[in-house]
Amino acid sequence: MPRPKTLGAGALPALVLALALLLVPASPAFAKTEIQFWHAMTGQLNEAVNELVKQFNESQSEYEVKPLRKGTYAETLTAAIAAYRQRQAPHIVQVFEAGTQTMMLSGAVLPVYQLMKEQEIAVDWKDFIAPVVGYYSKDGNLYSMPFNSSTPILYYNKDAFQKAGLDPSKPPQTWKQVEEYSKKLIASGAAKCGFSTGWPSWIQVENMHALHDQPFATKRNGFDGLDVQLLINREFGVKYLTQLAAWQKDNIFSYGGRAGTADPKFLSGECGMYMQSSALIGGFTKGATFKWGTGQLPHWGAPYKRATSIIGGATLWVMKGKPANENRGTARFLKFISDTPQQMWWHVTTGYLAISNSAVKNLEAGYHFKKHPDQFTAFAQLTRGQATPNSQGLRLGNFVQIRDVIEAEMENIFAGKKSAKQGLDDAVAKSNEILKEFAAANKQ
């Protein structure tokens, strides 16, 4: 019977070493540093966020951004502040424009300009589109990175225009034309109503004041301090809301509710014109069964000067208290998404605005806007008009509550329960109390 083979003198140590290596976990030195990114995007936009993050993760080997949807904009903001207090905050959180003042005064953020300076990562802030960067800056410094920015525009049904004898290549430019076109659309049977609107406060109060170079609030719309009061019950606001209410009688204007609940009025063909965010271009491309186009928001004309519109959407805020090496990963990701190639991709993929002039120029040079002129409307409205302090944006505390108050009073006006003057007076009184409480809670 053959004897079993024995290991040589040098074999046993080698075997023990091999077994030991198998049992030892991989060295953490080779693991990527994780960057937590909380956001509020859904559907196709959520897919676009995941793809953008994937592009960054594959572009380098040191960091891995982990995107996580935390709910609505309001829920994401609340979750981030709560997590910061428990020292479990993400590195990056997406916050809508209405939460800007809250974030600036929260004490929980590391301003993006400061982050880039500390990490010695160069960003050409002057290349950013002024109306976008101005909304999120303080003392000339950018506090959060613009991400998904949009502005309201006019959508119109080209098929309905054709049927009504209107030129389908020429949307209305003035409110007088909106009235005239609406009457023709209704009389011809091309539509049951002239126009409707999404986001009533954002579009019909906030943006209309900006577009007509009218102040929305004191202290330069809140940019110069917390002791702020609304001004929407002055001559322009009352005149404009009175006209909207009057137009309802002939179905020139048809109110469809808050946020995007009026979208079906346009998509079904009920209303021939519609005012909504430029970010809905992608959704309307998929959802509309008729030819449609875009135009800039209509202007009242003299005696009001035409200024630019203001933006909506959200930015990315950096939560403070993270180690320097993790902050570097955050900075590199924000630099990556702000670079021209990614800005162009983001705009083409989602319809949101590219935030740099370089990206816009490249899109123009590549004939993107000639092929897709509807996507240029928002850029033209933001950059080709006269920017003024009244069109820079709004910086108000508890702005979400204020919007609710304004829209509730708009509904009272449209329902005939109050005159435009009374409704706006009540909206101002209630909003001023909210602003007063916010100022008292955030005294510095």
C-alpha positions as CSV (number, residue, x, y, z in Angstrom):
1,M,0.0,0.0,0.0
2,P,1.6,3.3,-1.1
3,R,2.4,5.8,1.6
4,P,0.7,9.3,1.4
5,K,2.9,12.0,0.1
6,T,4.2,14.5,2.7
7,L,4.7,18.2,2.3
8,G,8.2,19.5,1.9
9,A,9.7,21.8,4.5
10,G,8.9,25.0,2.6
11,A,5.4,24.0,1.5
12,L,3.6,24.3,4.8
13,P,4.4,27.9,5.4
14,A,3.3,28.7,1.9
15,L,0.0,26.9,2.3
16,V,-0.7,28.6,5.6
17,L,0.0,32.0,4.0
18,A,-2.3,31.2,1.1
19,L,-5.1,30.2,3.5
20,A,-4.5,33.3,5.6
21,L,-4.8,35.6,2.5
22,L,-8.2,34.0,1.6
23,L,-9.5,34.7,5.1
24,V,-8.4,38.3,5.3
25,P,-11.0,40.9,4.1
26,A,-10.1,43.2,1.2
27,S,-8.2,46.2,2.3
28,P,-10.4,49.3,2.7
29,A,-7.7,51.3,1.0
30,F,-9.1,50.0,-2.3
31,A,-12.7,50.9,-1.5
32,K,-14.3,53.9,-3.1
33,T,-15.3,56.8,-0.8
34,E,-19.1,57.0,-0.8
35,I,-21.0,60.3,-1.4
36,Q,-24.7,60.2,-0.4
37,F,-27.0,62.2,-2.7
38,W,-30.6,62.7,-1.7
39,H,-33.1,64.0,-4.3
40,A,-36.8,64.2,-5.2
41,M,-36.8,63.2,-8.9
42,T,-39.4,60.7,-10.1
43,G,-40.0,58.7,-13.3
44,Q,-37.9,59.6,-16.3
45,L,-36.1,62.3,-14.3
46,N,-35.1,59.8,-11.7
47,E,-33.6,57.7,-14.5
48,A,-31.7,60.7,-15.8
49,V,-30.3,61.4,-12.3
50,N,-29.1,57.8,-12.1
51,E,-27.5,57.9,-15.5
52,L,-25.7,61.2,-14.7
53,V,-24.4,59.7,-11.4
54,K,-23.3,56.6,-13.3
55,Q,-21.3,58.7,-15.8
56,F,-19.4,60.3,-12.9
57,N,-18.8,57.1,-11.1
58,E,-17.3,55.5,-14.2
59,S,-15.2,58.6,-14.9
60,Q,-12.9,58.1,-11.9
61,S,-12.0,55.4,-9.4
62,E,-11.9,57.3,-6.0
63,Y,-15.5,58.1,-5.3
64,E,-18.9,56.5,-5.7
65,V,-22.0,58.8,-5.5
66,K,-25.0,56.9,-4.2
67,P,-28.3,58.6,-5.3
68,L,-31.4,58.1,-3.2
69,R,-34.9,59.5,-3.8
70,K,-36.3,60.7,-0.4
71,G,-39.8,61.8,-1.5
72,T,-41.2,65.1,-2.6
73,Y,-39.2,68.3,-2.5
74,A,-40.7,69.3,0.8
75,E,-40.1,65.8,2.3
76,T,-36.5,65.7,1.0
77,L,-35.8,69.1,2.6
78,T,-37.4,68.1,5.9
79,A,-35.5,64.7,6.0
80,A,-32.1,66.4,5.3
81,I,-32.5,68.9,8.1
82,A,-33.6,66.2,10.5
83,A,-30.7,64.0,9.5
84,Y,-28.3,66.9,10.0
85,R,-29.5,67.4,13.5
86,Q,-28.9,63.7,14.2
87,R,-25.4,63.9,12.5
88,Q,-26.5,61.5,9.8
89,A,-27.0,64.0,6.9
90,P,-26.2,63.1,3.3
91,H,-23.4,64.9,1.5
92,I,-25.6,66.5,-1.1
93,V,-29.4,67.3,-1.0
94,Q,-31.6,68.6,-3.7
95,V,-33.8,71.5,-2.5
96,F,-36.4,73.4,-4.5
97,E,-36.1,77.1,-5.0
98,A,-38.8,77.9,-2.4
99,G,-36.5,76.4,0.2
100,T,-33.5,78.7,-0.6
101,Q,-33.9,81.1,2.4
102,T,-34.5,78.2,4.8
103,M,-31.3,76.5,3.7
104,M,-29.2,79.6,3.8
105,L,-30.3,80.3,7.4
106,S,-30.2,76.7,8.5
107,G,-26.6,76.6,9.7
108,A,-26.4,73.2,8.1
109,V,-24.8,73.9,4.8
110,L,-21.3,74.4,3.3
111,P,-21.7,77.1,0.6
112,V,-20.7,75.6,-2.8
113,Y,-18.3,78.5,-3.5
114,Q,-16.5,77.9,-0.2
115,L,-16.4,74.1,-0.9
116,M,-14.7,74.7,-4.3
117,K,-12.3,77.2,-2.8
118,E,-11.3,74.9,0.0
119,Q,-10.8,72.0,-2.4
120,E,-8.9,74.2,-4.9
121,I,-11.3,73.2,-7.7
122,A,-11.6,75.9,-10.3
123,V,-15.1,76.8,-11.5
124,D,-15.9,79.7,-13.9
125,W,-18.8,81.2,-12.0
126,K,-19.0,84.0,-14.6
127,D,-20.0,81.5,-17.3
128,F,-23.2,80.6,-15.4
129,I,-26.4,82.1,-16.7
130,A,-27.0,85.2,-14.6
131,P,-30.7,84.8,-13.8
132,V,-30.0,81.2,-12.5
133,V,-26.9,81.9,-10.5
134,G,-28.3,85.2,-9.1
135,Y,-31.2,83.4,-7.5
136,Y,-28.9,81.2,-5.3
137,S,-26.2,83.7,-4.5
138,K,-25.5,85.9,-1.5
139,D,-23.1,88.8,-1.6
140,G,-22.0,87.7,-5.0
141,N,-21.2,84.1,-3.9
142,L,-23.0,81.0,-5.1
143,Y,-24.4,79.0,-2.1
144,S,-25.8,76.0,-4.0
145,M,-25.1,74.3,-7.4
146,P,-27.9,74.9,-9.9
147,F,-29.2,71.5,-11.0
148,N,-32.7,71.3,-12.5
149,S,-33.7,74.9,-13.4
150,S,-36.7,75.9,-15.4
151,T,-38.9,78.9,-16.1
152,P,-42.6,79.2,-17.2
153,I,-43.4,79.6,-20.9
154,L,-46.4,79.6,-23.1
155,Y,-47.5,76.3,-24.9
156,Y,-50.0,76.5,-27.7
157,N,-51.9,74.0,-29.9
158,K,-50.8,74.5,-33.5
159,D,-53.6,72.3,-34.9
160,A,-56.2,74.4,-33.0
161,F,-54.5,77.6,-34.2
162,Q,-54.7,76.4,-37.8
163,K,-58.4,75.5,-37.4
164,A,-59.1,78.9,-36.0
165,G,-57.4,80.7,-38.8
166,L,-54.4,81.8,-36.7
167,D,-50.8,81.5,-37.9
168,P,-49.5,78.3,-36.2
169,S,-45.9,79.7,-36.3
170,K,-46.8,82.8,-34.3
171,P,-47.8,82.5,-30.7
172,P,-49.3,85.6,-28.9
173,Q,-46.8,88.1,-27.5
174,T,-49.1,90.4,-25.6
175,W,-52.1,89.8,-23.3
176,K,-54.3,91.6,-25.8
177,Q,-53.3,89.0,-28.4
178,V,-54.1,86.2,-25.9
179,E,-57.6,87.6,-25.6
180,E,-58.1,87.9,-29.3
181,Y,-56.7,84.5,-30.1
182,S,-58.8,82.9,-27.3
183,K,-62.0,84.4,-28.8
184,K,-61.1,83.0,-32.3
185,L,-60.2,79.6,-30.9
186,I,-63.6,79.4,-29.1
187,A,-65.7,80.8,-31.9
188,S,-64.2,78.4,-34.5
189,G,-64.8,75.4,-32.2
190,A,-61.1,74.7,-32.2
191,A,-61.0,74.8,-28.4
192,K,-63.5,75.2,-25.5
193,C,-61.3,77.6,-23.6
194,G,-58.6,80.0,-24.6
195,F,-55.9,79.3,-22.0
196,S,-55.2,77.9,-18.6
197,T,-52.2,77.8,-16.2
198,G,-50.2,75.5,-14.0
199,W,-48.6,76.6,-10.7
200,P,-50.9,79.7,-10.2
201,S,-48.7,81.7,-7.8
202,W,-45.4,80.9,-9.4
203,I,-46.6,81.8,-13.0
204,Q,-49.4,84.2,-12.6
205,V,-48.2,86.2,-9.6
206,E,-44.5,85.7,-9.1
207,N,-43.4,85.6,-12.7
208,M,-45.9,88.2,-14.0
209,H,-44.6,90.7,-11.5
210,A,-41.0,89.9,-12.5
211,L,-41.8,90.0,-16.3
212,H,-43.5,93.4,-15.9
213,D,-40.6,94.7,-13.7
214,Q,-42.9,95.0,-10.6
215,P,-41.7,94.3,-7.1
216,F,-43.2,91.2,-5.4
217,A,-42.0,92.2,-1.9
218,T,-40.0,94.8,-0.1
219,K,-36.2,94.6,0.6
220,R,-35.5,93.8,-3.1
221,N,-37.9,90.8,-3.0
222,G,-36.3,89.6,0.3
223,F,-32.7,89.6,-0.9
224,D,-31.8,92.5,1.4
225,G,-33.2,91.3,4.7
226,L,-35.7,89.3,6.6
227,D,-38.0,92.2,7.6
228,V,-40.1,91.8,4.4
229,Q,-43.6,92.5,3.3
230,L,-45.4,91.5,0.2
231,L,-46.4,94.1,-2.4
232,I,-48.7,92.0,-4.7
233,N,-51.8,94.0,-3.7
234,R,-50.7,97.2,-5.5
235,E,-51.9,98.5,-8.8
236,F,-50.4,95.9,-11.2
237,G,-51.4,92.9,-9.1
238,V,-55.0,94.0,-8.6
239,K,-55.4,95.0,-12.3
240,Y,-54.0,91.7,-13.5
241,L,-56.0,89.4,-11.2
242,T,-59.2,91.4,-11.9
243,Q,-58.7,90.7,-15.6
244,L,-58.1,87.0,-15.1
245,A,-61.2,86.7,-13.1
246,A,-63.2,88.6,-15.7
247,W,-61.9,86.4,-18.6
248,Q,-63.4,83.4,-16.9
249,K,-66.9,84.6,-17.9
250,D,-66.3,84.0,-21.6
251,N,-64.0,81.0,-21.0
252,I,-61.1,83.0,-22.3
253,F,-59.4,81.8,-19.1
254,S,-60.2,78.5,-17.4
255,Y,-58.7,77.8,-13.9
256,G,-57.6,74.2,-13.5
257,G,-56.1,74.0,-10.0
258,R,-52.7,74.1,-8.4
259,A,-49.4,72.6,-9.4
260,G,-49.9,70.6,-12.6
261,T,-53.5,69.6,-12.2
262,A,-54.5,71.8,-15.1
263,D,-52.2,69.9,-17.5
264,P,-55.1,67.8,-18.9
265,K,-56.9,70.9,-20.1
266,F,-54.1,71.4,-22.6
267,L,-53.3,67.8,-23.4
268,S,-56.9,67.0,-24.1
269,G,-57.3,69.9,-26.4
270,E,-59.8,71.7,-24.2
271,C,-57.7,74.9,-24.0
272,G,-55.7,76.1,-26.9
273,M,-53.0,77.8,-24.9
274,Y,-51.3,76.9,-21.6
275,M,-48.7,78.4,-19.3
276,Q,-46.4,75.9,-17.6
277,S,-42.8,75.1,-16.7
278,S,-40.3,74.7,-19.6
279,A,-39.4,71.4,-17.9
280,L,-42.6,69.9,-19.3
281,I,-41.5,69.9,-22.9
282,G,-40.4,66.3,-22.6
283,G,-43.7,65.2,-21.1
284,F,-45.8,67.1,-23.6
285,T,-43.7,65.6,-26.4
286,K,-44.8,62.1,-25.2
287,G,-48.3,63.0,-24.1
288,A,-49.8,65.4,-26.7
289,T,-51.6,63.9,-29.7
290,F,-51.5,67.3,-31.7
291,K,-48.8,69.6,-33.0
292,W,-47.8,72.2,-30.5
293,G,-45.3,75.0,-30.0
294,T,-43.9,77.3,-27.4
295,G,-43.7,81.1,-26.9
296,Q,-42.5,83.5,-24.3
297,L,-44.9,84.5,-21.6
298,P,-47.2,87.3,-22.8
299,H,-46.6,90.9,-21.7
300,W,-49.2,93.6,-20.9
301,G,-47.3,96.3,-22.8
302,A,-47.1,100.0,-21.8
303,P,-46.7,101.4,-19.3
304,Y,-44.8,98.3,-18.0
305,K,-41.2,97.6,-19.0
306,R,-40.5,94.0,-20.1
307,A,-38.0,92.3,-17.9
308,T,-36.9,88.6,-17.7
309,S,-38.9,85.8,-16.0
310,I,-37.6,84.1,-12.9
311,I,-36.7,80.5,-12.4
312,G,-38.0,77.5,-10.6
313,G,-36.7,74.0,-10.1
314,A,-34.0,73.1,-7.6
315,T,-30.3,73.2,-6.7
316,L,-27.9,70.9,-4.9
317,W,-26.8,71.9,-1.4
318,V,-23.7,70.6,0.4
319,M,-24.3,69.6,4.0
320,K,-21.5,70.6,6.3
321,G,-19.6,68.5,8.9
322,K,-18.1,66.0,6.5
323,P,-14.4,64.9,6.4
324,A,-12.2,66.8,4.0
325,N,-11.7,63.7,1.8
326,E,-15.4,63.2,1.4
327,N,-15.9,66.9,0.7
328,R,-13.4,66.6,-2.1
329,G,-15.6,63.8,-3.7
330,T,-18.6,66.1,-3.4
331,A,-16.8,68.9,-5.0
332,R,-15.6,66.8,-7.9
333,F,-19.1,65.5,-8.5
334,L,-20.6,69.0,-8.5
335,K,-17.8,70.2,-10.8
336,F,-18.5,67.2,-13.1
337,I,-22.2,68.0,-13.5
338,S,-21.5,71.7,-14.1
339,D,-19.1,71.1,-17.0
340,T,-20.3,71.8,-20.5
341,P,-20.6,68.2,-21.8
342,Q,-22.8,67.1,-18.9
343,Q,-24.8,70.3,-19.0
344,M,-25.6,69.7,-22.7
345,W,-26.5,66.1,-22.0
346,W,-28.8,67.1,-19.1
347,H,-30.6,69.7,-21.1
348,V,-31.2,67.5,-24.1
349,T,-32.2,64.5,-21.9
350,T,-34.5,66.3,-19.5
351,G,-35.5,69.6,-21.0
352,Y,-34.2,71.5,-17.9
353,L,-32.0,74.6,-18.6
354,A,-28.3,74.3,-19.2
355,I,-26.8,76.6,-16.6
356,S,-23.7,77.8,-18.4
357,N,-23.4,80.1,-21.4
358,S,-20.8,77.7,-22.9
359,A,-23.3,74.9,-23.0
360,V,-25.9,77.1,-24.6
361,K,-23.5,78.3,-27.2
362,N,-22.4,74.7,-28.0
363,L,-26.1,73.7,-28.3
364,E,-26.6,76.6,-30.7
365,A,-23.5,75.8,-32.7
366,G,-24.6,72.2,-33.0
367,Y,-27.9,73.3,-34.4
368,H,-29.8,71.7,-31.5
369,F,-32.0,74.7,-31.1
370,K,-32.7,74.9,-34.8
371,K,-33.9,71.3,-34.7
372,H,-35.7,71.9,-31.4
373,P,-36.7,75.6,-31.3
374,D,-39.2,74.9,-28.5
375,Q,-36.3,74.2,-26.2
376,F,-34.8,77.7,-26.9
377,T,-37.8,79.7,-25.7
378,A,-36.9,79.5,-22.1
379,F,-33.3,80.6,-22.7
380,A,-34.5,83.5,-24.8
381,Q,-37.0,84.6,-22.1
382,L,-34.3,84.5,-19.4
383,T,-31.3,85.9,-21.3
384,R,-32.6,88.2,-24.0
385,G,-34.8,90.5,-21.8
386,Q,-33.7,93.2,-19.4
387,A,-32.8,91.7,-16.0
388,T,-33.8,94.0,-13.1
389,P,-33.8,93.7,-9.3
390,N,-37.5,92.8,-9.6
391,S,-36.7,89.9,-11.9
392,Q,-33.7,88.5,-10.0
393,G,-35.9,86.1,-8.0
394,L,-37.5,85.8,-4.6
395,R,-35.9,85.1,-1.2
396,L,-38.6,84.6,1.3
397,G,-38.8,82.5,4.5
398,N,-41.5,79.8,4.7
399,F,-42.2,80.5,1.0
400,V,-44.1,77.2,0.6
401,Q,-46.7,78.4,3.1
402,I,-46.9,81.8,1.4
403,R,-47.6,80.2,-1.9
404,D,-50.4,78.2,-0.4
405,V,-51.9,81.4,1.0
406,I,-51.7,83.3,-2.3
407,E,-53.2,80.4,-4.2
408,A,-56.1,80.0,-1.7
409,E,-56.9,83.7,-2.2
410,M,-56.6,83.4,-6.0
411,E,-59.2,80.6,-5.8
412,N,-61.5,82.9,-3.8
413,I,-61.1,85.6,-6.5
414,F,-61.7,83.2,-9.4
415,A,-64.8,81.8,-7.6
416,G,-66.2,85.2,-7.2
417,K,-66.1,85.1,-3.4
418,K,-63.8,88.1,-3.2
419,S,-62.7,91.0,-5.4
420,A,-59.1,90.9,-6.6
421,K,-58.3,93.8,-4.3
422,Q,-59.8,92.1,-1.2
423,G,-58.3,88.7,-2.1
424,L,-54.8,90.2,-2.6
425,D,-55.1,92.3,0.6
426,D,-56.0,89.2,2.6
427,A,-53.1,87.3,1.0
428,V,-50.7,90.0,1.8
429,A,-51.9,90.3,5.4
430,K,-51.6,86.5,6.1
431,S,-48.3,86.3,4.3
432,N,-46.8,89.2,6.2
433,E,-47.6,87.4,9.5
434,I,-45.8,84.3,8.2
435,L,-42.8,86.4,7.2
436,K,-42.8,88.2,10.6
437,E,-42.7,84.9,12.4
438,F,-39.9,83.6,10.2
439,A,-37.8,86.8,10.8
440,A,-38.3,86.5,14.6
441,A,-37.2,82.9,14.6
442,N,-34.1,83.6,12.5
443,K,-32.7,86.8,14.1
444,Q,-29.0,86.8,13.9
